[in-house]
Amino acid sequence: MGLNNRLEEIENKFKQQEEEELSRKEKKFKIPFGKKISKVQAKKNYITVVKMNENGALDFIKTTIEEQTFMLDGIPRFAGAEYIMHWKNNPFIFLPSWSVEPFSRVENFKDSLTNGTNINGYKILLARMHAEVTKTKKELGILKWLLGGALVGIIIYAFMG
């Protein structure tokens, strides 16, 4: 076996690995079995609680809401409308295990506005910058007609004169 043959084998292995990586499909996230809420269960106030533990692990728990609270680990927790989020028609509550109050998208949005971490300002700036870039094209409508007319006049004068 020569050096060239070995190099070709190595190149073929790299190409095969690249093709395998490209052919792999991304796995979509699925709710763990038994934690998905059906339409009937949603009408009976069932909800999926995503409990965030101190070590960063997530636990999915199915429970019912009674009088805007739910019991988890023997502790009543808040379950108002501002805490409930939906994903693919499944109601979710994200609950840190160290807190009685779940994650609130409303409070988080207000905090992001006051802290300056909200992306709405960036969207407005990007739209404005994009609009200015498209407006920088100079309109040569009248100038084009004047130059064209002058050129035609010169050509007519050259042939007639």
C-alpha positions as CSV (number, residue, x, y, z in Angstrom):
1,M,0.0,0.0,0.0
2,G,1.4,3.3,-1.0
3,L,1.1,6.7,0.6
4,N,-1.4,7.9,-2.1
5,N,-3.7,5.0,-1.4
6,R,-3.7,5.7,2.3
7,L,-4.5,9.4,1.6
8,E,-7.4,8.4,-0.7
9,E,-8.8,6.1,2.0
10,I,-8.6,8.9,4.6
11,E,-10.3,11.3,2.2
12,N,-13.1,8.8,1.5
13,K,-13.6,8.3,5.3
14,F,-13.9,12.1,5.8
15,K,-16.4,12.4,2.9
16,Q,-18.5,9.5,4.4
17,Q,-18.6,11.2,7.8
18,E,-19.6,14.5,6.3
19,E,-22.4,12.8,4.3
20,E,-23.6,11.0,7.4
21,E,-23.7,14.3,9.4
22,L,-25.7,16.0,6.6
23,S,-28.1,13.1,6.3
24,R,-29.0,13.2,10.0
25,K,-32.3,14.9,10.8
26,E,-32.9,17.0,13.8
27,K,-35.1,15.4,16.4
28,K,-38.1,17.4,17.3
29,F,-39.0,18.0,20.9
30,K,-41.8,15.8,22.1
31,I,-43.7,16.1,25.4
32,P,-42.9,13.0,27.6
33,F,-45.4,10.2,27.4
34,G,-48.3,10.6,29.7
35,K,-47.7,14.3,30.3
36,K,-49.5,15.6,27.2
37,I,-52.9,17.2,27.8
38,S,-55.9,16.2,25.7
39,K,-58.7,18.6,24.9
40,V,-61.0,16.9,27.4
41,Q,-58.4,17.1,30.1
42,A,-57.7,20.8,29.3
43,K,-61.4,21.5,29.8
44,K,-61.2,19.8,33.2
45,N,-58.3,22.2,34.2
46,Y,-55.4,19.8,33.7
47,I,-52.0,21.3,33.1
48,T,-48.4,20.2,32.5
49,V,-46.0,21.7,35.0
50,V,-42.4,21.9,34.0
51,K,-40.6,21.8,37.3
52,M,-37.1,23.3,37.2
53,N,-34.9,21.7,39.9
54,E,-31.9,23.4,41.6
55,N,-29.5,21.2,39.6
56,G,-31.0,22.2,36.3
57,A,-33.0,19.1,35.6
58,L,-36.6,19.4,34.3
59,D,-39.5,17.3,35.6
60,F,-42.8,17.1,33.7
61,I,-45.8,16.7,35.9
62,K,-49.5,16.6,35.0
63,T,-51.8,18.1,37.6
64,T,-55.1,20.0,37.9
65,I,-55.8,23.6,38.7
66,E,-58.3,24.3,41.5
67,E,-59.2,27.9,42.4
68,Q,-56.1,29.3,40.6
69,T,-53.7,27.1,42.5
70,F,-52.3,23.6,42.1
71,M,-50.6,21.4,44.7
72,L,-47.1,20.2,44.0
73,D,-44.9,18.5,46.6
74,G,-47.6,19.3,49.3
75,I,-47.2,23.0,48.6
76,P,-49.9,25.1,47.0
77,R,-48.6,27.1,44.0
78,F,-50.1,30.0,42.0
79,A,-51.7,29.2,38.6
80,G,-53.1,32.5,37.3
81,A,-53.7,33.2,33.6
82,E,-50.4,35.2,33.4
83,Y,-48.4,32.1,34.3
84,I,-50.0,29.7,31.8
85,M,-48.3,29.3,28.4
86,H,-49.4,27.2,25.5
87,W,-47.3,25.0,23.1
88,K,-49.1,22.9,20.4
89,N,-52.4,23.4,22.3
90,N,-50.9,22.1,25.5
91,P,-51.1,24.4,28.6
92,F,-47.8,24.7,30.5
93,I,-46.5,26.3,33.6
94,F,-42.8,26.7,34.2
95,L,-42.1,26.4,37.9
96,P,-38.8,26.8,39.7
97,S,-38.8,24.3,42.5
98,W,-37.5,26.9,45.0
99,S,-40.4,29.3,44.4
100,V,-44.1,29.4,45.1
101,E,-44.7,31.7,42.1
102,P,-44.2,30.2,38.6
103,F,-42.4,32.0,35.7
104,S,-44.4,34.9,34.4
105,R,-44.0,36.0,30.8
106,V,-45.7,39.3,31.7
107,E,-43.3,40.2,34.5
108,N,-40.4,39.0,32.4
109,F,-41.5,41.2,29.5
110,K,-41.8,44.3,31.8
111,D,-38.4,43.6,33.3
112,S,-36.8,43.4,29.8
113,L,-38.3,46.8,28.9
114,T,-36.9,48.4,32.0
115,N,-33.5,46.7,31.8
116,G,-33.1,47.5,28.1
117,T,-32.8,43.8,27.0
118,N,-35.9,43.8,24.9
119,I,-35.5,43.2,21.1
120,N,-38.3,45.5,20.0
121,G,-36.0,48.5,19.8
122,Y,-33.5,46.5,17.7
123,K,-36.3,45.5,15.3
124,I,-37.3,49.1,14.8
125,L,-33.7,50.1,14.2
126,L,-33.1,47.4,11.7
127,A,-36.3,48.3,9.8
128,R,-35.2,51.9,9.7
129,M,-31.7,51.0,8.5
130,H,-33.2,48.7,5.9
131,A,-35.5,51.5,4.7
132,E,-32.6,54.0,4.5
133,V,-30.5,51.6,2.5
134,T,-33.3,51.1,-0.1
135,K,-33.8,54.9,-0.3
136,T,-30.2,55.7,-1.1
137,K,-30.7,54.9,-4.8
138,K,-30.7,58.2,-6.5
139,E,-33.6,58.9,-8.8
140,L,-32.2,59.9,-12.2
141,G,-35.5,60.3,-13.9
142,I,-35.3,64.0,-15.1
143,L,-31.5,63.9,-15.4
144,K,-31.7,60.8,-17.6
145,W,-34.2,62.4,-20.0
146,L,-32.1,65.6,-20.2
147,L,-28.9,63.6,-21.0
148,G,-30.8,61.5,-23.5
149,G,-32.3,64.5,-25.2
150,A,-28.9,66.3,-25.4
151,L,-27.3,63.1,-26.9
152,V,-30.1,62.9,-29.5
153,G,-29.7,66.6,-30.3
154,I,-25.9,66.1,-30.8
155,I,-26.4,63.1,-33.1
156,I,-29.0,65.0,-35.2
157,Y,-26.8,68.1,-35.4
158,A,-23.8,65.9,-36.5
159,F,-25.8,64.2,-39.4
160,M,-27.6,67.3,-40.5
161,G,-24.8,69.7,-40.3
